[in-house]
Amino acid sequence: MKIKRIVKLKREMYDVLFDDGQSIKVHEESLVRYVLIPGKELDEDEFNEIVRNIQYDQAYVAAIKYISYKIRSIREMGDYLNGDYEDEVVSRTLLRLQDEGYLNDENYARSLRNTLLNTTDKGPGHLQRELKKHSIPENTIYEETEAFDELIDSERMNKLKDKFLRTHRGSYSQFKQKLREKLTQRGYRSHHFELIDFDDDFDEDSYFEKDFEKYYNRYQKKESGFKLKQKMIAAMLSKGYAYDKISEKLGGMNDG
């Protein structure tokens, strides 16, 4: 087969057209490397070899572009390339990228740890989950998670507490419970919770009155006396308010 003509495309890509109707898209680098010029003749083996090498070149170029946006894990890069290239091409590309230092799971894990620490409110448990998704080696996951854990201090934890407290509407006891749930979801552990100072000047009286009125208006339509008190006590306790405070509020009600 003979190269009939070459058509320039966008982004340093070219369409190489052959006289038998076949065509291949190549990067400018491949065009030069394999001396693909009009009139050049290739037998079938040469053509197939060039196609394989060009696929490899294209996969490498695509990978470099993908890395340019942000650091990637080996697993992440493999998943990205698998959609467009054969397994052999992907494997060769991943090995080349590792040899050249573009892919390194230890560097990826360390970078992700620093990102989570400095730009998010996530904790070590979140880092652990993310690294497992990327098939990072277990020893690296352990090392980076423990390093993250050691960097968590009372300042970070109290900033998180203050952030969530600003939007809380209800009892302080309920806030502490919800805060623990939120921190656990974000990857923090029990010993991180112990770093928090809960000596806040939080006035829950207005929320108590609103919740009391809400539940009273709901239950007094169907209940009265002792049963109404029981309903109110159960509802207010579930919101985290103190029993003594609830009893005092209910003190003037008739049990009849």
KAGIHU-V746771 format. One record per residue. N is the residue number from 1. RES is the residue in three letters. SS is DSSP state (hx for helix, st for strand, lp for the rest). PHI is phi in whole degrees, -180 to 180 (none if undefined). OMEGA is omega in radians with two decimals (none if undefined). Layout:
BEGIN
N;RES;SS;PHI;OMEGA / N;RES;SS;PHI;OMEGA
END
This chain:
BEGIN
1;MET;lp;none;-3.07 / 2;LYS;st;-126;3.08 / 3;ILE;st;-72;-3.10 / 4;LYS;st;-84;3.09 / 5;ARG;st;-162;-3.11 / 6;ILE;st;-128;-3.09 / 7;VAL;st;-114;3.13 / 8;LYS;st;-77;3.10 / 9;LEU;lp;-110;3.12 / 10;LYS;lp;-83;3.01 / 11;ARG;lp;55;3.05 / 12;GLU;lp;61;3.09 / 13;MET;st;-108;-3.11 / 14;TYR;st;-136;3.06 / 15;ASP;st;-105;3.14 / 16;VAL;st;-98;-3.08 / 17;LEU;st;-104;-3.14 / 18;PHE;st;-106;-3.06 / 19;ASP;lp;-72;3.11 / 20;ASP;lp;-96;3.09 / 21;GLY;lp;97;3.13 / 22;GLN;lp;-78;3.09 / 23;SER;st;-152;3.07 / 24;ILE;st;-138;3.07 / 25;LYS;st;-97;-3.09 / 26;VAL;st;-134;3.03 / 27;HIS;st;-80;-3.13 / 28;GLU;hx;-55;3.13 / 29;GLU;hx;-61;3.13 / 30;SER;hx;-70;3.12 / 31;LEU;hx;-58;-3.13 / 32;VAL;hx;-75;-3.06 / 33;ARG;hx;-61;-3.08 / 34;TYR;lp;-100;3.10 / 35;VAL;lp;47;3.13 / 36;LEU;lp;-89;-3.11 / 37;ILE;lp;-132;3.12 / 38;PRO;lp;-55;3.11 / 39;GLY;lp;96;-3.12 / 40;LYS;lp;-71;-3.14 / 41;GLU;st;-104;-3.14 / 42;LEU;lp;-134;3.01 / 43;ASP;lp;-86;-3.03 / 44;GLU;hx;-62;-3.14 / 45;ASP;hx;-64;3.12 / 46;GLU;hx;-63;3.13 / 47;PHE;hx;-61;-3.12 / 48;ASN;hx;-64;3.13 / 49;GLU;hx;-66;3.12 / 50;ILE;hx;-64;3.13 / 51;VAL;hx;-61;3.13 / 52;ARG;hx;-63;-3.14 / 53;ASN;hx;-66;3.12 / 54;ILE;hx;-67;3.08 / 55;GLN;hx;-61;3.11 / 56;TYR;hx;-63;3.11 / 57;ASP;hx;-62;-3.12 / 58;GLN;hx;-66;3.11 / 59;ALA;hx;-63;-3.14 / 60;TYR;hx;-66;3.13 / 61;VAL;hx;-63;3.13 / 62;ALA;hx;-63;-3.13 / 63;ALA;hx;-66;3.13 / 64;ILE;hx;-62;3.12 / 65;LYS;hx;-65;-3.14 / 66;TYR;hx;-65;3.13 / 67;ILE;hx;-70;-3.07 / 68;SER;hx;-63;3.14 / 69;TYR;hx;-76;-3.14 / 70;LYS;lp;-169;3.13 / 71;ILE;lp;-65;-3.09 / 72;ARG;lp;-125;3.01 / 73;SER;lp;-87;3.11 / 74;ILE;hx;-61;3.14 / 75;ARG;hx;-61;-3.12 / 76;GLU;hx;-63;3.13 / 77;MET;hx;-67;3.11 / 78;GLY;hx;-61;3.12 / 79;ASP;hx;-63;-3.13 / 80;TYR;hx;-66;-3.08 / 81;LEU;hx;-78;-3.07 / 82;ASN;hx;-61;-3.13 / 83;GLY;lp;-72;-3.05 / 84;ASP;lp;-123;-3.02 / 85;TYR;lp;-133;-3.14 / 86;GLU;lp;-70;-3.08 / 87;ASP;hx;-56;-3.11 / 88;GLU;hx;-63;3.13 / 89;VAL;hx;-65;3.13 / 90;VAL;hx;-63;-3.13 / 91;SER;hx;-61;3.13 / 92;ARG;hx;-63;-3.12 / 93;THR;hx;-66;3.14 / 94;LEU;hx;-62;3.12 / 95;LEU;hx;-64;3.13 / 96;ARG;hx;-63;-3.13 / 97;LEU;hx;-64;3.09 / 98;GLN;hx;-70;3.13 / 99;ASP;hx;-61;-3.11 / 100;GLU;lp;-87;3.08 / 101;GLY;lp;85;3.14 / 102;TYR;lp;-77;3.12 / 103;LEU;lp;-118;3.11 / 104;ASN;lp;-156;-3.05 / 105;ASP;hx;-67;3.08 / 106;GLU;hx;-68;3.09 / 107;ASN;hx;-65;3.13 / 108;TYR;hx;-62;-3.12 / 109;ALA;hx;-63;-3.13 / 110;ARG;hx;-67;3.14 / 111;SER;hx;-64;3.14 / 112;LEU;hx;-65;3.11 / 113;ARG;hx;-60;-3.13 / 114;ASN;hx;-66;3.12 / 115;THR;hx;-64;-3.14 / 116;LEU;hx;-64;-3.12 / 117;LEU;hx;-67;-2.98 / 118;ASN;hx;-94;-3.03 / 119;THR;hx;-127;-3.13 / 120;THR;lp;-135;3.05 / 121;ASP;lp;-104;-3.12 / 122;LYS;lp;-80;-3.11 / 123;GLY;lp;-115;-3.09 / 124;PRO;hx;-58;3.13 / 125;GLY;hx;-63;3.10 / 126;HIS;hx;-66;3.09 / 127;LEU;hx;-59;3.14 / 128;GLN;hx;-59;3.14 / 129;ARG;hx;-63;-3.12 / 130;GLU;hx;-66;-3.13 / 131;LEU;hx;-67;3.09 / 132;LYS;hx;-65;3.10 / 133;LYS;hx;-60;-3.09 / 134;HIS;lp;-94;3.11 / 135;SER;lp;57;3.07 / 136;ILE;lp;-70;3.14 / 137;PRO;lp;-54;-3.06 / 138;GLU;hx;-58;-3.11 / 139;ASN;hx;-66;3.10 / 140;THR;hx;-70;3.09 / 141;ILE;hx;-59;-3.12 / 142;TYR;hx;-62;-3.09 / 143;GLU;hx;-62;-3.09 / 144;GLU;hx;-73;3.11 / 145;THR;hx;-66;3.12 / 146;GLU;hx;-67;3.11 / 147;ALA;hx;-64;3.09 / 148;PHE;hx;-63;-3.12 / 149;ASP;hx;-57;-3.10 / 150;GLU;hx;-69;-3.13 / 151;LEU;hx;-88;3.12 / 152;ILE;lp;-78;-3.12 / 153;ASP;lp;-125;-3.09 / 154;SER;hx;-64;3.13 / 155;GLU;hx;-62;3.13 / 156;ARG;hx;-63;-3.08 / 157;MET;hx;-67;3.14 / 158;ASN;hx;-73;3.04 / 159;LYS;hx;-65;3.10 / 160;LEU;hx;-65;3.12 / 161;LYS;hx;-60;-3.12 / 162;ASP;hx;-62;3.13 / 163;LYS;hx;-62;-3.11 / 164;PHE;hx;-76;-3.13 / 165;LEU;hx;-66;-3.13 / 166;ARG;lp;-62;-3.10 / 167;THR;lp;-108;-3.10 / 168;HIS;lp;-80;3.09 / 169;ARG;lp;-130;-3.12 / 170;GLY;lp;157;-3.11 / 171;SER;lp;-75;3.13 / 172;TYR;hx;-71;3.10 / 173;SER;hx;-62;3.11 / 174;GLN;hx;-65;3.10 / 175;PHE;hx;-58;-3.13 / 176;LYS;hx;-62;3.11 / 177;GLN;hx;-66;-3.14 / 178;LYS;hx;-67;3.11 / 179;LEU;hx;-63;3.11 / 180;ARG;hx;-60;3.13 / 181;GLU;hx;-63;-3.13 / 182;LYS;hx;-64;-3.13 / 183;LEU;hx;-66;3.10 / 184;THR;hx;-63;3.11 / 185;GLN;hx;-62;-3.12 / 186;ARG;lp;-87;3.01 / 187;GLY;lp;99;3.09 / 188;TYR;lp;-95;-3.06 / 189;ARG;lp;-113;-3.06 / 190;SER;hx;-57;-3.09 / 191;HIS;hx;-70;3.05 / 192;HIS;hx;-72;3.14 / 193;PHE;hx;-62;-3.13 / 194;GLU;lp;-70;3.13 / 195;LEU;lp;-81;-3.04 / 196;ILE;lp;-87;3.06 / 197;ASP;lp;-94;-3.10 / 198;PHE;lp;-101;3.11 / 199;ASP;lp;-87;-3.08 / 200;ASP;lp;-99;3.05 / 201;ASP;lp;-90;-3.05 / 202;PHE;lp;-106;-3.12 / 203;ASP;lp;-94;-3.10 / 204;GLU;lp;-97;-3.04 / 205;ASP;hx;-59;-3.11 / 206;SER;hx;-65;3.12 / 207;TYR;hx;-72;3.09 / 208;PHE;hx;-60;-3.11 / 209;GLU;hx;-63;3.14 / 210;LYS;hx;-66;-3.14 / 211;ASP;hx;-67;3.13 / 212;PHE;hx;-61;-3.14 / 213;GLU;hx;-63;-3.13 / 214;LYS;hx;-61;-3.10 / 215;TYR;hx;-71;3.13 / 216;TYR;hx;-63;3.13 / 217;ASN;hx;-64;-3.14 / 218;ARG;hx;-75;-2.99 / 219;TYR;hx;-87;-3.07 / 220;GLN;lp;-69;3.09 / 221;LYS;lp;-73;-3.07 / 222;LYS;lp;-117;-3.07 / 223;GLU;lp;-123;3.07 / 224;SER;lp;-154;3.07 / 225;GLY;hx;56;-3.05 / 226;PHE;hx;-62;-3.13 / 227;LYS;hx;-65;3.09 / 228;LEU;hx;-65;3.11 / 229;LYS;hx;-62;3.12 / 230;GLN;hx;-59;3.13 / 231;LYS;hx;-62;-3.12 / 232;MET;hx;-66;3.13 / 233;ILE;hx;-62;-3.13 / 234;ALA;hx;-62;-3.11 / 235;ALA;hx;-66;-3.10 / 236;MET;hx;-72;3.06 / 237;LEU;hx;-64;3.14 / 238;SER;hx;-66;3.11 / 239;LYS;lp;-91;3.04 / 240;GLY;lp;93;-3.13 / 241;TYR;lp;-82;-3.08 / 242;ALA;lp;-70;-3.11 / 243;TYR;hx;-61;-3.11 / 244;ASP;hx;-61;-3.14 / 245;LYS;hx;-67;3.13 / 246;ILE;hx;-67;-3.13 / 247;SER;hx;-62;3.13 / 248;GLU;hx;-62;3.14 / 249;LYS;hx;-68;-3.11 / 250;LEU;hx;-87;-3.01 / 251;GLY;lp;-55;-3.08 / 252;GLY;lp;-87;-3.09 / 253;MET;lp;-82;-3.13 / 254;ASN;lp;-86;3.14 / 255;ASP;lp;-83;-3.01 / 256;GLY;lp;-62;none
END
